[in-house]
């Protein structure tokens, strides 16, 4: 009776395995299921029903546990999708707010968000203020205060206050949905190592089958041959690398860092040189005018010209100038020509105005006498970024603008050095004096100013030709050539479209504290992957050797060890979900 129970258990257990084996054979693939099915059939032939029942049970139970534990490595995606907003309070034709599905919200709709509610779409606050929990976007636990004119993201939670927003991104275009799509895509993408292991397993698994056949033809020992089939299963090897990468990417997403695939993790772990842009990266990107000198008696006219032209630009320096001048009559600008990285040339009332840096003035043959040149040197010596305005070839205004360094930047750069970064470089379009001052404060020994976006990309290429593995950190707006040229492009930006599209890694909450964290995570993930490969290959070698060098190894023990090795690499990979950068 017990024997019949074992036979029934074996048949029931092997059926789903055999179906998987058949499906893989249909696409000309010899999978692990094929090896186990052949092994169970062999056990039946030699009437080892206990062995066949134990093997099928262990295989199926192991697959169940694998799926349960693997689901935890996808926890970042699950938690994100569960946080997706499903409804919104939308202003209708009768000027009342009614609850609708988030799919019924369109661009320019007016929405009401109450305390405790999720922001349904990306938008701009048009009324009210409040504190928003933006952890789903930035990973930052501290609520952010937002008021009229500021942007909000879908999926964030209004902790207190009441706001009305105008929708500007809906559906798949919201930053929240883009993050989900990117993380899903990154977790599905395969690195070179994973692709190699996939190719290896295609040949390895049939090789195990062939090896078992050769052993049988030499020894005529069926139990030995079918034991080899079980012991040679490459399950841990196939799953070990993906689980490490998926867990690493998931941890990054949880902390507001987007890693675009396992290839990015491996590439970043090799980086020894990091190049930084200055404005918006090491500094806040919100400069202020601190020094001004006029070379004309009609300061009001100069301010009108300057304000009128700078309002044509979205550059941070332009915004600083218009904020400094304040409300003033703006004159019609009849033509505008932007010189990338240098300034603007425009016409007002038939006057030709050049607004920009010293380099643009020289290029446009603007006369700079000795006294003005001394002022320029003095302004630079104080660490200012310079903006000059010339009307019809004569300098009228010199402005000194400064931007504050982000707090704790020195500490973050020091952590990068302890993680193996041996070269930190600062590149900026700003004047050399300002760049040198920032570099000196931060302890950066290599710095270059007066660099256009293409100059930065060229410099990075030169480093690469010297054998350097380079990461570039920029704000994702003006530095797309450098982000693309570097081995790893890192955008520091609060979910801007350009940052998400052009870089390999996005630090969503614009804080450099995430940089050492993600570097440490990349290195730990790579080490974890190597550990899993060693575990997988080591277990197979030990098992196969024990078949020939011991008397205790059999099919049941082999399957138990095989499934245990799979769970071991999964649990090892899952440790990455709890990774945090060590303090100090």
RODO-2510 file (C-alpha; in nm, 4 decimals, decimal comma):
residues 584
     n   res          X          Y          Z
     1     x     0,0000     0,0000     0,0000
     2     x     0,2834     0,2398     0,0879
     3     x     0,4505     0,1644    -0,2467
     4     x     0,1298     0,2548    -0,4340
     5     x     0,1101     0,5821    -0,2408
     6     x     0,4659     0,6668    -0,3500
     7     x     0,3797     0,5851    -0,7133
     8     x     0,0672     0,8054    -0,7043
     9     x     0,2610     1,0888    -0,5385
    10     x     0,5378     1,0609    -0,7991
    11     x     0,2935     1,0660    -1,0918
    12     x     0,0991     1,3615    -0,9548
    13     x     0,4229     1,5448    -0,8752
    14     x     0,5956     1,4813    -1,2079
    15     x     0,2984     1,5859    -1,4267
    16     x     0,3460     1,9685    -1,3972
    17     x     0,7223     1,9216    -1,4287
    18     x     0,6768     1,7052    -1,7404
    19     x     0,4424     1,9626    -1,8953
    20     x     0,7058     2,2346    -1,8473
    21     x     0,9682     1,9995    -1,9904
    22     x     0,7518     1,9322    -2,2976
    23     x     0,6933     2,3028    -2,3549
    24     x     1,0671     2,3767    -2,3370
    25     x     1,1471     2,0918    -2,5766
    26     x     0,8932     2,2339    -2,8244
    27     x     1,1094     2,5458    -2,8488
    28     x     1,4230     2,3306    -2,8697
    29     x     1,5407     2,4096    -2,5173
    30     x     1,6621     2,1511    -2,2696
    31     x     1,5603     2,3005    -1,9355
    32     x     1,5968     2,1940    -1,5728
    33     x     1,2460     2,0463    -1,5979
    34     x     1,3711     1,8093    -1,8701
    35     x     1,6534     1,6837    -1,6453
    36     x     1,4186     1,6272    -1,3500
    37     x     1,1565     1,4543    -1,5683
    38     x     1,4148     1,2164    -1,7152
    39     x     1,5518     1,1504    -1,3655
    40     x     1,2047     1,0678    -1,2266
    41     x     1,1274     0,8382    -1,5223
    42     x     1,4610     0,6675    -1,4635
    43     x     1,3756     0,6209    -1,0959
    44     x     1,0477     0,4603    -1,2008
    45     x     1,2332     0,2225    -1,4333
    46     x     1,4576     0,0988    -1,1522
    47     x     1,1585     0,0981    -0,9124
    48     x     1,3041     0,3641    -0,6808
    49     x     0,9587     0,5038    -0,6036
    50     x     1,0642     0,6665    -0,2777
    51     x     1,3417     0,8513    -0,4611
    52     x     1,1060     0,9704    -0,7387
    53     x     0,8430     1,0889    -0,4874
    54     x     1,0977     1,2775    -0,2755
    55     x     1,2580     1,4387    -0,5831
    56     x     0,9274     1,5636    -0,7265
    57     x     0,8135     1,6918    -0,3852
    58     x     1,1407     1,8755    -0,3213
    59     x     1,1443     2,0225    -0,6719
    60     x     0,7859     2,1523    -0,6525
    61     x     0,8191     2,2710    -0,2933
    62     x     1,1450     2,4436    -0,3833
    63     x     0,9771     2,6153    -0,6809
    64     x     0,6993     2,7359    -0,4482
    65     x     0,9471     2,8784    -0,1972
    66     x     1,1510     3,0358    -0,4784
    67     x     0,8449     3,2187    -0,6084
    68     x     0,7485     3,3377    -0,2613
    69     x     1,0936     3,4743    -0,1873
    70     x     1,1426     3,6156    -0,5382
    71     x     0,8201     3,8132    -0,4999
    72     x     0,9866     4,0010    -0,2137
    73     x     1,2651     4,1191    -0,4430
    74     x     0,9960     4,2868    -0,6553
    75     x     0,8579     4,4627    -0,3478
    76     x     0,9636     4,8074    -0,4731
    77     x     0,7438     4,7753    -0,7815
    78     x     0,4550     4,6270    -0,5836
    79     x     0,4620     4,9038    -0,3236
    80     x     0,4803     5,1682    -0,5967
    81     x     0,1875     5,0296    -0,7968
    82     x    -0,0207     4,9984    -0,4812
    83     x     0,0421     5,3676    -0,4135
    84     x    -0,0870     5,4731    -0,7564
    85     x    -0,3812     5,7157    -0,7198
    86     x    -0,7147     5,5867    -0,8528
    87     x    -0,9453     5,8875    -0,8168
    88     x    -0,9460     6,2685    -0,8190
    89     x    -1,1706     6,5594    -0,7221
    90     x    -1,2235     6,7416    -1,0515
    91     x    -1,3846     7,0829    -1,1117
    92     x    -1,6835     7,0319    -1,3445
    93     x    -1,8884     7,2648    -1,5627
    94     x    -2,1070     7,3716    -1,2688
    95     x    -1,7939     7,4800    -1,0741
    96     x    -1,8245     7,1906    -0,8300
    97     x    -1,5568     6,9358    -0,7397
    98     x    -1,6767     6,5828    -0,8128
    99     x    -1,4935     6,2540    -0,7655
   100     x    -1,3842     6,0916    -1,0921
   101     x    -1,1469     5,8149    -1,1962
   102     x    -0,7884     5,9327    -1,2442
   103     x    -0,8227     5,8158    -1,6065
   104     x    -1,0833     6,0903    -1,6571
   105     x    -0,8385     6,3683    -1,5683
   106     x    -0,6963     6,5641    -1,8618
   107     x    -0,4272     6,8289    -1,9040
   108     x    -0,5371     7,1743    -1,7724
   109     x    -0,8149     7,0273    -1,5545
   110     x    -0,8471     7,1878    -1,2098
   111     x    -0,8297     6,9414    -0,9193
   112     x    -0,8799     6,9683    -0,5438
   113     x    -0,6486     6,7825    -0,3049
   114     x    -0,7457     6,7624     0,0626
   115     x    -0,5404     6,6734     0,3698
   116     x    -0,4444     6,3058     0,3666
   117     x    -0,5274     6,2577    -0,0012
   118     x    -0,2963     6,1496    -0,2815
   119     x    -0,2109     6,3938    -0,5569
   120     x    -0,3750     6,2285    -0,8603
   121     x    -0,1565     6,3700    -1,1416
   122     x     0,1441     6,5965    -1,1926
   123     x     0,0411     6,9597    -1,1735
   124     x     0,1047     7,3169    -1,0595
   125     x    -0,0508     7,4577    -0,7412
   126     x    -0,2889     7,7412    -0,8298
   127     x    -0,4398     7,7878    -0,4834
   128     x    -0,3477     7,6994    -0,1250
   129     x    -0,0385     7,5483     0,0317
   130     x     0,0626     7,2449     0,2343
   131     x     0,3242     6,9852     0,3238
   132     x     0,3594     6,6903     0,0886
   133     x     0,5100     6,3484     0,1579
   134     x     0,7135     6,2935    -0,1617
   135     x     0,8825     5,9677    -0,0522
   136     x     0,7320     5,7786    -0,3483
   137     x     0,9176     6,0104    -0,5855
   138     x     1,2288     6,1269    -0,4032
   139     x     1,2758     5,8721    -0,1255
   140     x     1,2926     6,1708     0,1140
   141     x     1,0954     6,1110     0,4352
   142     x     1,0806     6,4802     0,5365
   143     x     0,7626     6,6490     0,4026
   144     x     0,8173     6,9248     0,1451
   145     x     0,6361     7,2567     0,1798
   146     x     0,4658     7,3583    -0,1445
   147     x     0,2761     7,6747    -0,2314
   148     x     0,1239     7,8539    -0,5325
   149     x     0,3300     7,8198    -0,8497
   150     x     0,5204     7,5100    -0,7372
   151     x     0,4915     7,1680    -0,8956
   152     x     0,3498     6,8549    -0,7341
   153     x     0,3811     6,4906    -0,8392
   154     x     0,1218     6,2177    -0,8766
   155     x     0,1320     5,9609    -0,5955
   156     x     0,2583     6,2054    -0,3321
   157     x     0,0438     6,2617    -0,0213
   158     x    -0,0766     6,5957     0,1128
   159     x    -0,0093     6,5612     0,4859
   160     x    -0,1796     6,8870     0,5781
   161     x    -0,3385     7,1822     0,4034
   162     x    -0,5688     7,2048     0,1035
   163     x    -0,4534     7,2818    -0,2490
   164     x    -0,5965     7,3232    -0,5941
   165     x    -0,3779     7,2189    -0,8836
   166     x    -0,3868     7,2529    -1,2601
   167     x    -0,2982     6,9213    -1,4253
   168     x    -0,0013     6,9341    -1,6629
   169     x     0,0881     6,5628    -1,6926
   170     x    -0,1640     6,2817    -1,6794
   171     x    -0,1751     5,9049    -1,7326
   172     x     0,1530     5,7474    -1,8390
   173     x     0,3180     6,0900    -1,8666
   174     x     0,3231     6,1512    -1,4903
   175     x     0,6583     6,1256    -1,3154
   176     x     0,5153     5,8546    -1,0877
   177     x     0,4147     5,6305    -1,3794
   178     x     0,7455     5,6961    -1,5555
   179     x     0,9293     5,5785    -1,2440
   180     x     0,7240     5,2578    -1,2302
   181     x     0,7867     5,1938    -1,6016
   182     x     1,1596     5,2613    -1,5652
   183     x     1,2020     5,0324    -1,2635
   184     x     1,0028     4,7540    -1,4324
   185     x     1,2110     4,7926    -1,7469
   186     x     1,5341     4,8022    -1,5455
   187     x     1,4445     4,4873    -1,3509
   188     x     1,3636     4,3032    -1,6748
   189     x     1,6783     4,4196    -1,8560
   190     x     1,9720     4,1786    -1,8553
   191     x     2,3384     4,2549    -1,8003
   192     x     2,6249     4,1025    -1,9983
   193     x     2,6808     3,8557    -1,7152
   194     x     2,3159     3,7471    -1,7174
   195     x     2,3167     3,7085    -2,0958
   196     x     2,6361     3,5027    -2,0730
   197     x     2,4836     3,2766    -1,8076
   198     x     2,1705     3,2338    -2,0222
   199     x     2,3862     3,1275    -2,3169
   200     x     2,5987     2,9071    -2,0900
   201     x     2,2945     2,7281    -1,9451
   202     x     2,1682     2,6531    -2,2971
   203     x     2,4768     2,4419    -2,3520
   204     x     2,5387     2,3387    -1,9924
   205     x     2,2013     2,1669    -1,9378
   206     x     2,2248     1,9462    -2,2501
   207     x     2,5873     1,8835    -2,1452
   208     x     2,4668     1,7411    -1,8120
   209     x     2,2244     1,5161    -2,0008
   210     x     2,5016     1,3989    -2,2319
   211     x     2,7421     1,3450    -1,9397
   212     x     2,4826     1,1311    -1,7578
   213     x     2,4338     0,9254    -2,0740
   214     x     2,8098     0,8719    -2,1141
   215     x     2,8390     0,7666    -1,7480
   216     x     2,5580     0,5141    -1,8015
   217     x     2,7162     0,3745    -2,1197
   218     x     3,0454     0,3285    -1,9346
   219     x     2,9112     0,1967    -1,6004
   220     x     2,5592     0,0715    -1,6894
   221     x     2,4673     0,2209    -1,3521
   222     x     2,1217     0,3782    -1,3949
   223     x     2,0990     0,5182    -1,0349
   224     x     2,4340     0,6909    -1,0862
   225     x     2,3259     0,8404    -1,4190
   226     x     1,9942     0,9757    -1,2914
   227     x     2,1642     1,1136    -0,9770
   228     x     2,4004     1,3083    -1,2039
   229     x     2,0967     1,4528    -1,3861
   230     x     1,9574     1,5861    -1,0584
   231     x     2,2876     1,7099    -0,9177
   232     x     2,3862     1,8915    -1,2369
   233     x     2,0768     2,1143    -1,2473
   234     x     2,1946     2,4772    -1,2954
   235     x     1,9017     2,6412    -1,1128
   236     x     2,1036     2,8444    -0,8644
   237     x     2,3372     2,9646    -1,1391
   238     x     2,0510     3,0799    -1,3613
   239     x     1,8664     3,2645    -1,0857
   240     x     2,1564     3,3952    -0,8747
   241     x     2,2559     3,6964    -1,0869
   242     x     1,9046     3,8255    -1,1717
   243     x     1,7901     3,8133    -0,8092
   244     x     2,0880     4,0271    -0,7020
   245     x     2,0226     4,2878    -0,9704
   246     x     1,6462     4,2989    -0,9137
   247     x     1,6943     4,3458    -0,5390
   248     x     1,9564     4,6181    -0,5938
   249     x     1,7349     4,8096    -0,8382
   250     x     1,4376     4,7714    -0,6011
   251     x     1,6332     4,9119    -0,3073
   252     x     1,7422     5,2072    -0,5186
   253     x     1,3837     5,2827    -0,6225
   254     x     1,2737     5,2727    -0,2585
   255     x     1,5333     5,5402    -0,1768
   256     x     1,4519     5,7720    -0,4686
   257     x     1,7309     5,6475    -0,6980
   258     x     1,6503     5,5143    -1,0455
   259     x     1,9036     5,2642    -1,1811
   260     x     1,8305     5,1919    -1,5454
   261     x     1,9120     4,8225    -1,5521
   262     x     2,1606     4,5698    -1,4225
   263     x     2,4188     4,6771    -1,6816
   264     x     2,4250     5,0209    -1,5171
   265     x     2,4955     4,8605    -1,1788
   266     x     2,7944     4,6687    -1,3124
   267     x     2,9299     4,9674    -1,5070
   268     x     2,8962     5,2060    -1,2127
   269     x     3,0712     4,9638    -0,9775
   270     x     3,3831     4,9963    -1,2006
   271     x     3,3931     5,3785    -1,1936
   272     x     3,7052     5,5366    -1,0429
   273     x     3,6597     5,8926    -1,1785
   274     x     3,3561     6,1169    -1,1222
   275     x     3,3167     6,4460    -1,3097
   276     x     3,0758     6,7058    -1,1681
   277     x     2,8907     6,9942    -1,3242
   278     x     2,8667     7,2852    -1,0785
   279     x     2,5350     7,4699    -1,1047
   280     x     2,2394     7,2695    -0,9741
   281     x     2,4672     6,9784    -0,8845
   282     x     2,7235     7,0847    -0,6253
   283     x     2,5355     7,4111    -0,5758
   284     x     2,1617     7,4745    -0,5376
   285     x     2,1236     7,6226    -0,8844
   286     x     1,9448     7,9249    -0,7343
   287     x     2,2042     8,2024    -0,7648
   288     x     2,1557     8,5573    -0,6397
   289     x     2,2982     8,8901    -0,7545
   290     x     2,5357     9,0073    -0,4799
   291     x     2,7577     9,2665    -0,6529
   292     x     2,6689     9,5234    -0,9227
   293     x     2,8637     9,8007    -1,0945
   294     x     2,7236    10,0447    -1,3521
   295     x     2,9312    10,2234    -1,6146
   296     x     2,6478    10,4538    -1,7228
   297     x     2,4610    10,7432    -1,5622
   298     x     2,1243    10,6110    -1,6850
   299     x     2,0958    10,3078    -1,4572
   300     x     1,7185    10,2832    -1,5078
   301     x     1,7591    10,2445    -1,8839
   302     x     2,0288     9,9812    -1,8322
   303     x     1,8015     9,7881    -1,5967
   304     x     1,5110     9,8056    -1,8418
   305     x     1,7288     9,6676    -2,1210
   306     x     1,8777     9,3999    -1,8972
   307     x     1,5427     9,2865    -1,7550
   308     x     1,3750     9,2828    -2,0971
   309     x     1,6435     9,0573    -2,2441
   310     x     1,6910     8,8254    -1,9450
   311     x     1,3172     8,7549    -1,9336
   312     x     1,3705     8,5853    -2,2709
   313     x     1,5864     8,3201    -2,0959
   314     x     1,5204     8,0353    -1,8506
   315     x     1,8840     8,0206    -1,7362
   316     x     1,9337     8,0357    -1,3535
   317     x     2,1549     8,3446    -1,3880
   318     x     1,8852     8,5191    -1,5935
   319     x     1,6264     8,4444    -1,3246
   320     x     1,8614     8,5812    -1,0589
   321     x     1,9011     8,9068    -1,2549
   322     x     1,5278     8,9604    -1,3144
   323     x     1,4599     8,8848    -0,9462
   324     x     1,7246     9,1416    -0,8459
   325     x     1,5895     9,4157    -1,0750
   326     x     1,2296     9,3456    -0,9738
   327     x     0,9210     9,5013    -1,1340
   328     x     1,0239     9,7393    -1,4079
   329     x     0,8944     9,8438    -1,7479
   330     x     0,9966     9,5869    -2,0091
   331     x     1,0742     9,6991    -2,3619
   332     x     0,9977     9,5021    -2,6803
   333     x     1,2916     9,2866    -2,7896
   334     x     1,2921     9,2799    -3,1705
   335     x     1,5468     9,0000    -3,2195
   336     x     1,7193     8,7460    -2,9975
   337     x     2,0129     8,5163    -3,0618
   338     x     2,1241     8,2757    -2,7879
   339     x     2,4937     8,1894    -2,7840
   340     x     2,5012     7,8542    -2,6034
   341     x     2,6967     7,8644    -2,2808
   342     x     2,7866     8,2337    -2,3234
   343     x     2,4829     8,4626    -2,3312
   344     x     2,2342     8,6473    -2,5522
   345     x     2,2611     8,8998    -2,8353
   346     x     1,9466     9,1070    -2,8894
   347     x     1,8040     9,4307    -3,0307
   348     x     1,5928     9,6922    -2,8516
   349     x     1,5017    10,0249    -3,0146
   350     x     1,7708     9,9679    -3,2804
   351     x     2,0329     9,9291    -3,0057
   352     x     2,2453     9,6134    -3,0234
   353     x     2,2773     9,4602    -2,6776
   354     x     2,5129     9,1828    -2,5752
   355     x     2,4452     9,0134    -2,2390
   356     x     2,6725     8,7354    -2,1211
   357     x     3,0121     8,6360    -1,9918
   358     x     3,3540     8,7846    -2,0608
   359     x     3,4179     8,5328    -2,3372
   360     x     3,1127     8,6552    -2,5315
   361     x     3,2236     9,0177    -2,4935
   362     x     3,5637     8,9384    -2,6456
   363     x     3,3977     8,7353    -2,9224
   364     x     3,1694     9,0307    -3,0061
   365     x     3,4612     9,2788    -3,0036
   366     x     3,3229     9,4733    -2,7067
   367     x     3,5864     9,7135    -2,5726
   368     x     3,6920     9,6430    -2,2122
   369     x     3,9251     9,9082    -2,0681
   370     x     4,1712     9,8525    -1,7835
   371     x     3,9407     9,9787    -1,5072
   372     x     3,6582     9,7459    -1,6124
   373     x     3,9051     9,4577    -1,6464
   374     x     4,0182     9,5249    -1,2887
   375     x     3,6556     9,5171    -1,1701
   376     x     3,6078     9,1878    -1,3538
   377     x     3,9132     9,0416    -1,1807
   378     x     3,7935     9,1692    -0,8421
   379     x     3,4444     9,0214    -0,8931
   380     x     3,5949     8,6888    -0,9981
   381     x     3,8252     8,6925    -0,6950
   382     x     3,5173     8,7118    -0,4711
   383     x     3,3892     8,3904    -0,6300
   384     x     3,1220     8,5534    -0,8452
   385     x     2,9779     8,4297    -1,1702
   386     x     2,9925     8,7295    -1,4057
   387     x     2,7292     8,8738    -1,6360
   388     x     2,8113     9,1840    -1,8405
   389     x     2,5832     9,3937    -2,0568
   390     x     2,7135     9,6000    -2,3491
   391     x     2,5022     9,8430    -2,5520
   392     x     2,6356     9,9184    -2,8990
   393     x     2,9806     9,7878    -2,8076
   394     x     3,0153     9,9676    -2,4713
   395     x     3,0025     9,7938    -2,1320
   396     x     2,7190     9,9401    -1,9248
   397     x     2,6713     9,6913    -1,6374
   398     x     2,8772     9,4280    -1,4538
   399     x     2,6944     9,1889    -1,2215
   400     x     2,8445     8,9423    -0,9733
   401     x     2,6228     8,6416    -0,9010
   402     x     2,6865     8,3691    -0,6449
   403     x     2,5274     8,0336    -0,5786
   404     x     2,5407     7,8530    -0,2431
   405     x     2,7073     7,5123    -0,2153
   406     x     2,4744     7,2317    -0,1088
   407     x     2,5118     7,1425     0,2611
   408     x     2,7322     6,8456     0,3607
   409     x     2,8797     6,8253     0,0094
   410     x     3,2338     6,7831     0,1464
   411     x     3,1148     6,4906     0,3598
   412     x     2,9486     6,3236     0,0586
   413     x     3,2585     6,3663    -0,1577
   414     x     3,4728     6,2173     0,1207
   415     x     3,2450     5,9125     0,1301
   416     x     3,2915     5,8702    -0,2444
   417     x     3,6678     5,8567    -0,1906
   418     x     3,6317     5,5907     0,0785
   419     x     3,4242     5,3880    -0,1700
   420     x     3,7127     5,3782    -0,4177
   421     x     3,6746     5,6967    -0,6218
   422     x     4,0298     5,8251    -0,6706
   423     x     3,9625     6,1260    -0,8925
   424     x     3,6985     6,4009    -0,8486
   425     x     3,6801     6,6648    -1,1234
   426     x     3,4757     6,9864    -1,1489
   427     x     3,3773     7,1275    -1,4900
   428     x     3,1709     7,4430    -1,5341
   429     x     3,0752     7,7069    -1,7850
   430     x     3,1390     7,9615    -1,5110
   431     x     3,4556     8,1730    -1,4917
   432     x     3,7726     8,0080    -1,3653
   433     x     3,7860     8,2176    -1,0473
   434     x     3,4445     8,1014    -0,9301
   435     x     3,5159     7,7408    -1,0262
   436     x     3,8477     7,7447    -0,8388
   437     x     3,6808     7,8880    -0,5272
   438     x     3,4136     7,6157    -0,5262
   439     x     3,6736     7,3452    -0,5920
   440     x     3,8939     7,4703    -0,3094
   441     x     3,6032     7,4716    -0,0629
   442     x     3,5113     7,1154    -0,1594
   443     x     3,8624     6,9737    -0,1713
   444     x     3,8460     6,9022    -0,5466
   445     x     4,1958     6,9258    -0,6972
   446     x     4,1024     6,9279    -1,0687
   447     x     3,8703     7,2026    -1,1944
   448     x     3,8098     7,3806    -1,5229
   449     x     3,5922     7,6849    -1,5956
   450     x     3,4681     7,8583    -1,9115
   451     x     3,3614     7,5226    -2,0571
   452     x     3,0739     7,4880    -2,2997
   453     x     2,8601     7,1690    -2,2922
   454     x     3,0544     7,0276    -2,5884
   455     x     3,3854     7,1086    -2,4133
   456     x     3,2793     6,9011    -2,1128
   457     x     3,1848     6,6056    -2,3336
   458     x     3,5187     6,6345    -2,5163
   459     x     3,7100     6,6374    -2,1852
   460     x     3,5260     6,3246    -2,0691
   461     x     3,6117     6,1523    -2,3975
   462     x     3,9803     6,2384    -2,3448
   463     x     3,9664     6,0775    -1,9988
   464     x     3,8110     5,7653    -2,1497
   465     x     4,0843     5,7464    -2,4147
   466     x     4,3315     5,7421    -2,1248
   467     x     4,1581     5,4300    -1,9930
   468     x     3,9442     5,6040    -1,7294
   469     x     3,5991     5,4676    -1,6435
   470     x     3,4037     5,7924    -1,5966
   471     x     3,0742     5,8915    -1,4363
   472     x     2,9354     6,2403    -1,5018
   473     x     2,7000     6,4097    -1,2552
   474     x     2,4878     6,6939    -1,3932
   475     x     2,1451     6,8509    -1,3613
   476     x     2,0138     6,6764    -1,6709
   477     x     1,9197     7,0003    -1,8493
   478     x     2,2258     7,1535    -2,0151
   479     x     2,4599     6,8581    -1,9874
   480     x     2,3026     6,5915    -2,2089
   481     x     2,6202     6,5605    -2,4275
   482     x     2,8285     6,4807    -2,1175
   483     x     2,5627     6,2499    -1,9699
   484     x     2,5614     6,0587    -2,2980
   485     x     2,9418     6,0523    -2,3389
   486     x     3,0248     5,9274    -1,9883
   487     x     3,0283     5,5567    -1,9074
   488     x     2,7611     5,6405    -1,6504
   489     x     2,5484     5,9555    -1,6696
   490     x     2,3963     6,0618    -1,3363
   491     x     2,1248     6,3274    -1,3300
   492     x     2,0596     6,5248    -1,0114
   493     x     1,7069     6,6504    -1,0611
   494     x     1,3619     6,6260    -0,9097
   495     x     1,2133     6,4029    -1,1722
   496     x     1,2630     6,6327    -1,4707
   497     x     1,1815     6,4728    -1,8051
   498     x     1,5274     6,5477    -1,9392
   499     x     1,6933     6,3943    -1,6325
   500     x     1,4918     6,0761    -1,6630
   501     x     1,5452     6,0432    -2,0378
   502     x     1,9160     6,1245    -2,0778
   503     x     2,0867     5,9577    -1,7819
   504     x     2,1694     5,6077    -1,6594
   505     x     2,1013     5,6961    -1,2956
   506     x     1,8574     5,9574    -1,1620
   507     x     1,8861     6,0992    -0,8083
   508     x     1,5244     6,2065    -0,7750
   509     x     1,5495     6,4368    -0,4713
   510     x     1,8428     6,6433    -0,5973
   511     x     2,0609     6,5580    -0,2981
   512     x     2,4219     6,4434    -0,3332
   513     x     2,3752     6,2208    -0,0266
   514     x     2,2227     5,9690    -0,2682
   515     x     2,5445     5,9495    -0,4719
   516     x     2,7625     5,7614    -0,2207
   517     x     2,4583     5,5486    -0,1349
   518     x     2,4020     5,4395    -0,4949
   519     x     2,7755     5,3802    -0,5532
   520     x     2,7911     5,1635    -0,2403
   521     x     2,4733     4,9846    -0,3532
   522     x     2,6201     4,9168    -0,6995
   523     x     2,9429     4,7761    -0,5550
   524     x     2,7562     4,5649    -0,2978
   525     x     2,5177     4,4365    -0,5663
   526     x     2,8073     4,3340    -0,7898
   527     x     2,9786     4,1571    -0,4983
   528     x     2,6502     3,9863    -0,4113
   529     x     2,6174     3,8672    -0,7708
   530     x     2,9698     3,7223    -0,7625
   531     x     2,8906     3,5487    -0,4324
   532     x     2,5831     3,3883    -0,5887
   533     x     2,7826     3,2652    -0,8878
   534     x     3,0458     3,1131    -0,6565
   535     x     2,7746     2,9483    -0,4433
   536     x     2,5953     2,8059    -0,7488
   537     x     2,9052     2,6686    -0,9223
   538     x     3,0620     2,5517    -0,5942
   539     x     2,7543     2,3513    -0,4935
   540     x     2,7335     2,1787    -0,8344
   541     x     3,1042     2,0888    -0,8265
   542     x     3,0813     1,9528    -0,4696
   543     x     2,7688     1,7507    -0,5531
   544     x     2,9138     1,5972    -0,8683
   545     x     3,2406     1,5126    -0,6940
   546     x     3,0527     1,3541    -0,4034
   547     x     2,8760     1,1199    -0,6459
   548     x     3,2077     0,9612    -0,7367
   549     x     3,3964     1,0089    -0,4091
   550     x     3,1311     0,9146    -0,1526
   551     x     2,8773     0,6409    -0,0849
   552     x     2,6087     0,8550     0,0805
   553     x     2,5088     1,0772    -0,2138
   554     x     2,1814     0,9870    -0,3847
   555     x     1,9096     1,1520    -0,5915
   556     x     1,6995     1,2693    -0,2927
   557     x     1,9916     1,4268    -0,1092
   558     x     2,1097     1,5821    -0,4351
   559     x     1,7682     1,7439    -0,4979
   560     x     1,7521     1,8684    -0,1390
   561     x     2,0944     2,0326    -0,1716
   562     x     2,0054     2,1641    -0,5205
   563     x     1,6882     2,3366    -0,3968
   564     x     1,8678     2,4597    -0,0861
   565     x     2,1347     2,6245    -0,3041
   566     x     1,8640     2,8037    -0,5034
   567     x     1,7036     2,9356    -0,1860
   568     x     2,0461     3,0319    -0,0533
   569     x     2,1283     3,2536    -0,3531
   570     x     1,7806     3,4093    -0,3404
   571     x     1,8103     3,4881     0,0304
   572     x     2,1622     3,6209    -0,0271
   573     x     2,0308     3,8489    -0,3016
   574     x     1,7432     3,9657    -0,0823
   575     x     1,9934     4,1050     0,1688
   576     x     2,0345     4,3907    -0,0797
   577     x     1,6801     4,5068    -0,0044
   578     x     1,8045     4,6146     0,3393
   579     x     2,1285     4,7735     0,2201
   580     x     2,2141     5,1095     0,3779
   581     x     2,5359     5,3073     0,3484
   582     x     2,7418     5,2755     0,6630
   583     x     2,7873     5,5971     0,8581
   584     x     3,1313     5,7436     0,9083
***
